[in-house]
């Protein structure tokens, strides 16, 4: 999707994201070079950070990554070497003082050529947006064939994946996207993917919760809670509070007496799919107490937030029940009704 098309039609773009990943191109951005001044955009180039050394593994059996402490300056110098170490700095946080979980929702990725991020899902049901500012990456996407199959875990392929390998082609389909400066990629929640870094790269990334994919976000949240590092490479449990806030926001906006709340882009569309997204998020709020052991280090601190979000959801459902009607437009006889407003 061209950048101009997405900007001119935000509601259509959001609805497209309900069913498809989006490759965003023709973005008028000047590419960055692999240099210390550009790496300083990420942060202090001399501060020590946790970096994956992809040429080392904990053991042949587990193939777990070895993390080392290294500065961006050292990583930059390794990237200049003809046969330098293969290093991957994940989830470098933006610099921000707000209490909003910016370190979980906006981040930098810095990697030297040859880095491979093996098959995984991004944690806690987030959609992922990546914009390559320097270098090039191949982004591999894997989807299980058929909508009813469970695709939460493919552990048998996670340790030995290599570029070009597709797990069980009869059961899985794959696509590859080339990301380079001027392009961005919007990836669905709970999507298996792997990444190959072709050149030393600097990438700006975001984790998002979109109104059109909330049901998939809740599914991804449960998968992360149950399987943790077996399917994800980074965990951000602080995003739980963000989902609780989103439910409270839905209630506050949608219960406005002037009805304008139903027409904001950040509110689920009042259709069957939109209602199912609200119900999915509401169920997560209701059952959060059962998930607390794998969500929060200090469960007591979030119980009030869970109760508030649950109350907001139940009140919203009562409000919708009193004012809205859901019509299933599945037969020719109902074509005339399709022109009627949903609300």
C-alpha angles and dihedrals in degrees: 000000000000116000092239092053092051092049093048094048109034096157093049090047091052091050090049088056089060090075107015144046109239127226107202117203142165091050108161098230126138110236117240124229126229097265141129094247090056093044087053086070085071093053143274105351092209099051115106115247136180109262131179114236102210094192091065131062132187091236141334089254102052099023088202116171120259112226121207133185110247139151124237088245091060091045090051092052092049089052090058093056118097090228100018125155118285104242134175124192107195131193098003102181126235113247107255137139099208123114088232108108094254093153088063099041103039125035148145129244119203120181140161122234115284096033115144123196102201125226112301145129123246110251134262098010098292123158110228130222120190127183118188112218098171131020130357136281136189111222114200117201122196126194129176113239112249126034097245099056119104110245099171096114139021097167094158090068101040100084102045104034116140130183110279095025116123116190112236099337090207090062103028135049124199140195132186126216123196109218120197137150110306094035137087134188128217110200128194121245118267093020122153110230143157129202132213118193110216097181136014101287146194115197132183113212141185135192112214142182108213122197091229095055102039093118090056090045091056090048090051091048091056092046091053092046092052100038105023113172092008088079105015133058097202129029126209108181089168087078088076091078090050092058090049089053091050091057091050089049091052090053094047095050101036096050093058109129093227092067091228089117090077092063104052116112093230090060121080113257112258095246133105092275093046092051091049089052091053091047091050092053091044091053090052089054092049095048096038091103090064090050097047096103090064097035109047135037089204107034094178092065094060102041093092091051090051091050091049094049092045091051090049091052095049091047091049092052090051089049092050092046091056097046110025140065126203114216121191107216098197105125136058089245089067097052091104091052090056089076092057120097115258092227 
